[in-house]
Amino acid sequence: MDQLSATTAPSGAARRITSSAIRELLAVADRPGVISLAGGLPSALHFPTEEASEAIDDVLRNDRGALQYSSTEGDPGLREWVAARHGARMEQVLITHGSQQALDLVARVTLDVDDPVALADPGYIGAIQAMRLSGGRLVALPTDDHGLSVETLEEQIGAGLRPRLVYLVPNFHNPTGATLSAARARRLAQLADQQGFLIVEDNPYGEIRFSGTAPPSLSTLTDNVVTVGTISKTLFPGLRVGWIVAPVWLAPSLALVKQAVDLHTATLTQKVALRLLTRPGFLRDHLTVLRSHYSSQARILTEALATELGESLHVAPAEGGMFLWARVRLPDIDTQALLDVAIDHGVAYVPGSAFSVSAAHRSHLRLSYATVSPAELVEGARRLAGVILDGPERSRRRPGVSTRPAATSR
């Protein structure tokens, strides 16, 4: 029995990661009566269902190859579209099952166990999991209103750090919403050229900017860049279509590993995605609608939080994406400890510590404005304010009761 237990024990790779706190939270947050500001789901109200239905019908009627096996690298037409979008060559493009697979493949191909990976703290949980799964040693870098602290990275390099990868989300970093400044983008590219590390540029939200200025794409500043993209936030995630744009020297290794993992990305979903993306005028008009929606949602939630909590909560301004990053300015508030109380009071969020590489950000929380109605955003802010201002102990004694005046209910 002992021998059997030993041979069926999880591998070292499986033991290096833990379940996403957000995935576990979503199951709780979906309870009836809970306004969830927790999830990272795009707005289903603006899924292009009619256009998708037409694209699926067109593909099935006219392209029997859509139901067949395909090449590991991906549909040539879709690869050409991605290449043109990124100013790259088709041989640099690999189509993946969403951007999460893209991150996994990049980590598998470039990392050996204990290779240093520098990334923002707080950081995107999916990237943290992918890097840890491949054995990467995470090096936490601070982030501020101008994105990843390239200055801190440079200091650590001066002290002997030799990162294999530097991972970042340059537009609307998840969870902070920060955009990398142009000056930091240029300096990061210079460091990559000087030190020989690879930048992983993850850009799922870049197309839904509604204010501010985008930094230059890092791929225009250095060749030491892997760019990861997806249609999940701009069209819909159910197709599971993403991509990697890699240096020419790296692309064949990525394709080889993908071949071992899943042979190829689903042929049908690639062809449907291509039909949508190349439909004349569609993407331009669709993105205009999305930007308007998310801009309005962000403004409503930001204003509601300011009304309810004032100076007790600092909220970073949103210029795009789907999230607000907030910090409670009251003493002795741990947003992780407060979460159960908040859910009991009918509102959910993601505590800042869920994104931490170094067990920090206890006073922070991430709030999504993407999926709930404007009225629910206002009511969610009211419920959250009641919990924060009451504090955890008083709130526990009085479930469902807030010291704030009532607003429009759900």
C-alpha positions in Angstrom: 0.0 0.0 0.0 2.8 2.4 0.8 4.5 1.6 -2.5 1.2 2.2 -4.4 0.7 5.6 -2.6 4.2 6.6 -3.5 3.8 5.8 -7.2 0.4 7.6 -7.4 1.5 10.8 -5.5 1.3 14.1 -7.4 4.4 15.1 -9.3 6.6 18.0 -8.3 5.0 20.2 -11.0 1.5 19.5 -9.6 2.7 20.3 -6.0 4.1 23.6 -7.1 0.8 25.2 -7.8 -2.4 25.8 -5.8 -6.0 26.4 -6.9 -6.9 29.9 -8.1 -8.5 31.8 -5.2 -10.7 33.5 -7.8 -12.0 30.3 -9.2 -13.0 29.1 -5.8 -14.5 32.4 -4.9 -16.7 32.5 -8.0 -18.6 29.4 -6.8 -19.5 31.2 -3.6 -20.1 34.6 -5.2 -22.8 33.0 -7.5 -25.1 32.4 -4.6 -28.5 34.0 -5.0 -28.6 37.6 -3.7 -24.9 38.2 -3.9 -23.8 41.0 -6.2 -20.5 39.7 -7.5 -17.8 42.3 -8.2 -15.3 39.5 -8.1 -15.1 37.8 -11.4 -13.0 38.6 -14.4 -15.7 37.7 -16.9 -16.4 39.9 -19.9 -19.9 41.4 -20.4 -22.2 38.8 -21.9 -24.5 41.6 -22.9 -22.2 42.5 -25.7 -21.3 39.0 -27.0 -21.8 39.2 -30.8 -24.2 36.3 -30.9 -25.9 37.1 -34.2 -22.6 37.6 -36.0 -21.2 34.4 -34.4 -24.2 32.4 -35.4 -23.8 33.6 -39.0 -20.1 32.8 -38.9 -20.6 29.3 -37.6 -23.3 28.6 -40.2 -21.1 30.0 -43.0 -18.1 27.8 -41.9 -20.1 24.7 -41.6 -21.8 25.2 -44.9 -18.8 26.1 -46.9 -15.7 24.6 -45.3 -15.7 20.9 -44.5 -12.1 21.2 -43.4 -13.3 23.0 -40.4 -14.3 19.6 -38.9 -10.9 18.0 -39.7 -7.5 17.9 -37.9 -5.3 20.9 -38.6 -1.7 22.0 -38.3 -0.1 22.6 -34.9 0.8 26.2 -35.7 -2.8 27.1 -36.5 -5.1 28.1 -39.4 -3.0 30.0 -42.0 -5.6 32.7 -42.5 -5.9 33.4 -38.8 -2.1 33.4 -38.4 -1.8 35.9 -41.2 -4.4 38.1 -39.5 -2.6 38.0 -36.2 0.8 38.6 -37.9 -0.6 41.7 -39.7 -2.1 43.0 -36.5 1.3 42.7 -34.7 3.6 43.7 -37.6 5.1 40.3 -37.6 5.6 37.4 -40.0 3.3 34.4 -40.2 6.0 32.0 -39.1 6.2 33.9 -35.8 2.6 33.1 -34.9 1.2 30.1 -33.1 -2.6 29.8 -32.4 -3.4 28.5 -28.9 -6.3 27.5 -26.8 -6.7 30.9 -25.2 -3.9 33.1 -23.7 -3.6 30.8 -20.7 -2.2 28.0 -22.9 0.1 30.5 -24.5 1.6 31.4 -21.1 1.9 27.7 -20.3 3.7 27.0 -23.5 6.1 29.9 -23.2 6.9 28.8 -19.6 7.5 25.2 -20.6 9.8 26.1 -23.5 11.9 28.8 -21.8 12.1 27.8 -18.1 14.1 25.2 -16.2 13.5 24.6 -12.6 14.5 27.5 -10.4 15.0 29.9 -13.4 14.2 33.4 -12.2 11.0 35.0 -13.5 10.4 38.7 -12.6 6.8 39.9 -12.5 4.6 42.4 -10.9 3.4 42.0 -7.3 0.4 42.0 -7.2 0.2 39.9 -10.4 -2.1 38.0 -12.7 -2.9 34.6 -11.0 -2.9 32.7 -14.3 0.6 33.8 -15.1 1.8 33.0 -11.6 0.4 29.5 -11.8 1.9 28.9 -15.3 5.4 30.0 -14.2 5.3 28.0 -11.0 4.1 24.9 -12.8 7.2 25.0 -15.0 9.4 25.5 -12.0 10.1 29.2 -12.3 11.4 31.0 -9.2 9.2 34.1 -8.9 10.9 37.5 -8.3 8.3 40.0 -7.1 8.6 43.6 -8.4 6.4 46.4 -7.2 4.0 48.2 -9.4 2.5 51.7 -9.3 0.4 54.1 -11.4 2.9 53.8 -14.2 3.0 50.0 -14.3 5.8 47.5 -13.4 8.7 49.1 -11.6 11.5 48.8 -14.2 13.7 50.8 -11.9 13.5 48.1 -9.2 14.2 45.4 -11.8 17.3 47.4 -12.9 18.4 47.6 -9.2 18.0 43.9 -8.8 20.0 43.2 -11.9 22.7 45.4 -10.6 22.7 43.3 -7.4 23.1 40.1 -9.4 19.7 39.0 -10.6 19.7 37.3 -14.0 16.0 36.8 -15.0 15.1 34.3 -17.7 11.8 35.9 -18.2 10.1 39.3 -17.3 6.3 38.9 -17.5 4.0 41.9 -17.6 0.6 43.1 -18.7 1.4 46.5 -20.2 -2.2 47.7 -20.7 -4.5 47.7 -17.7 -2.5 45.3 -15.6 -4.5 42.7 -13.8 -5.3 43.5 -11.0 -4.1 47.1 -10.6 -5.4 48.5 -13.9 -2.1 50.3 -14.4 -0.6 51.1 -17.8 3.2 50.8 -18.4 4.6 54.2 -19.1 6.4 54.8 -22.4 9.7 55.6 -20.6 9.5 52.3 -18.6 8.7 50.4 -21.8 11.8 51.8 -23.5 14.0 51.1 -20.6 12.7 47.5 -20.2 13.5 46.9 -23.8 17.0 48.2 -23.4 17.5 45.9 -20.4 16.3 42.9 -22.3 18.8 43.7 -25.1 21.6 44.2 -22.6 20.9 41.2 -20.4 19.4 38.8 -22.9 16.2 38.0 -21.0 12.9 37.5 -22.7 9.9 39.8 -22.1 6.5 38.2 -22.0 4.0 40.9 -23.1 0.5 39.7 -22.2 -2.1 42.1 -23.7 -5.7 40.8 -23.3 -7.2 44.2 -22.5 -5.3 46.5 -24.8 -8.1 46.9 -27.3 -10.6 48.1 -24.7 -8.9 51.3 -23.8 -11.4 54.1 -23.3 -9.0 56.9 -22.0 -5.3 57.6 -21.6 -2.5 56.7 -23.9 -1.2 53.2 -24.7 2.5 52.6 -24.4 4.4 51.5 -27.5 4.2 47.7 -28.0 7.4 46.2 -26.6 7.8 44.2 -29.8 8.5 47.4 -31.6 11.4 48.2 -29.2 13.2 44.9 -29.0 13.3 41.5 -30.6 13.5 39.8 -27.2 9.7 39.8 -26.8 7.0 37.2 -26.8 3.5 38.8 -27.2 0.5 36.9 -26.0 -3.0 37.8 -27.2 -6.6 36.5 -27.1 -10.1 37.2 -28.4 -11.6 36.3 -25.0 -12.1 39.9 -23.8 -12.9 41.5 -27.2 -15.2 38.8 -28.7 -16.0 36.1 -26.2 -14.0 33.5 -24.3 -16.0 30.4 -25.3 -14.1 30.0 -28.6 -10.8 29.6 -26.6 -8.7 31.2 -29.3 -5.5 33.0 -28.4 -2.0 33.3 -29.9 1.7 33.8 -29.4 3.8 36.1 -31.5 7.4 34.8 -30.8 10.9 35.5 -32.1 11.6 33.4 -35.2 14.2 31.4 -33.2 11.6 30.4 -30.5 8.5 29.7 -32.6 9.5 26.2 -33.7 10.1 25.0 -30.2 6.7 26.4 -29.1 5.1 24.5 -31.9 6.9 21.3 -31.0 5.8 21.4 -27.4 2.2 22.3 -28.4 2.2 19.3 -30.7 3.0 17.1 -27.7 0.3 18.8 -25.5 -2.7 18.9 -27.8 -1.7 18.5 -31.4 -3.5 21.7 -32.5 -6.1 24.3 -31.5 -9.7 23.4 -32.4 -10.1 23.9 -36.2 -13.7 24.9 -36.1 -13.2 27.7 -33.5 -10.2 29.1 -35.4 -12.2 29.4 -38.6 -15.2 30.9 -36.8 -12.9 33.4 -35.2 -11.3 34.3 -38.5 -14.7 34.9 -40.1 -15.6 37.3 -37.3 -12.3 39.1 -37.2 -12.3 39.7 -41.0 -15.9 40.6 -41.4 -15.8 44.1 -42.9 -16.3 46.8 -40.3 -17.4 44.4 -37.6 -14.4 44.5 -35.2 -14.1 48.3 -35.4 -17.8 48.8 -34.6 -17.8 46.1 -31.9 -14.8 47.5 -30.1 -16.5 51.0 -30.1 -19.5 49.5 -28.3 -17.3 47.7 -25.8 -15.3 50.7 -25.0 -18.4 52.8 -24.4 -19.9 50.1 -22.2 -16.9 49.6 -20.0 -16.2 53.3 -19.7 -19.7 53.9 -18.4 -19.6 51.0 -16.0 -16.2 52.1 -14.6 -17.5 55.6 -14.1 -20.7 54.4 -12.3 -18.8 52.2 -9.9 -16.0 54.7 -9.2 -18.6 57.4 -8.4 -20.7 55.1 -6.2 -17.6 54.1 -4.2 -16.7 57.8 -3.8 -20.2 58.6 -2.6 -20.3 55.7 -0.1 -16.8 55.6 1.2 -15.2 58.9 0.4 -11.6 59.1 1.6 -11.9 55.7 3.3 -11.2 54.0 0.0 -8.6 55.0 -2.6 -9.6 53.9 -6.1 -7.1 53.9 -8.9 -8.7 55.6 -12.0 -9.6 53.2 -14.8 -8.5 54.0 -18.3 -9.6 50.6 -19.8 -10.0 47.0 -19.0 -12.5 45.5 -16.6 -11.3 46.2 -13.1 -10.9 48.8 -10.3 -8.0 48.4 -7.8 -8.8 49.9 -4.5 -7.1 50.3 -1.1 -8.9 50.6 2.2 -7.5 53.5 4.2 -9.0 52.6 7.5 -6.8 50.8 10.1 -6.9 47.1 10.8 -8.8 46.1 7.7 -7.8 42.9 6.1 -9.8 42.4 3.0 -9.2 38.6 3.0 -10.6 38.4 6.6 -13.5 40.6 5.6 -14.5 38.6 2.6 -16.8 36.1 4.3 -18.6 39.0 6.0 -19.0 40.8 2.7 -20.5 37.8 1.1 -22.9 37.3 4.0 -23.9 40.9 3.3 -24.5 40.2 -0.4 -21.4 41.5 -2.1 -18.3 39.8 -3.3 -14.8 41.0 -4.4 -11.4 39.6 -4.8 -9.0 40.4 -1.8 -5.7 41.9 -2.8 -3.7 39.1 -1.2 -5.1 36.6 -3.8 -2.8 38.3 -6.3 0.2 38.5 -4.1 3.5 36.8 -4.8 4.8 37.9 -1.4 1.8 37.7 1.0 1.1 41.4 0.8 -1.7 43.8 -0.3 -3.9 42.9 2.7 -5.7 46.3 2.5 -6.4 46.0 -1.2 -9.3 44.6 -3.2 -10.1 44.1 -6.9 -13.6 45.1 -8.1 -14.9 44.1 -11.6 -17.4 46.4 -13.2 -17.9 44.3 -16.3 -20.8 42.0 -15.8 -23.4 43.5 -13.4 -26.0 46.2 -14.2 -25.5 49.9 -13.3 -28.1 49.6 -10.5 -26.2 46.6 -9.1 -22.9 48.5 -9.2 -24.4 51.2 -7.1 -26.0 48.8 -4.7 -22.8 46.7 -4.5 -20.9 49.8 -3.5 -23.4 50.5 -0.8 -23.2 47.0 0.6 -19.4 47.1 0.5 -19.3 50.4 2.3 -21.5 49.1 5.1 -19.1 46.2 5.6 -15.9 48.2 5.5 -17.2 51.0 7.7 -18.7 48.7 10.2 -15.6 46.6 10.4 -15.6 42.8 10.5 -16.6 42.2 14.1 -19.6 44.5 14.2 -20.7 43.3 10.7 -20.6 39.6 11.9 -22.9 40.4 14.8 -25.4 42.0 12.5 -25.6 40.1 9.2 -27.5 41.8 6.4 -27.6 45.1 8.2 -25.6 48.2 7.2 -25.1 51.5 9.0 -25.5 53.2 5.6 -28.9 54.5 4.4 -30.7 52.2 2.0 -30.4 52.7 -1.7 -32.2 51.1 -4.6 -32.2 47.4 -4.1 -31.7 44.7 -6.6 
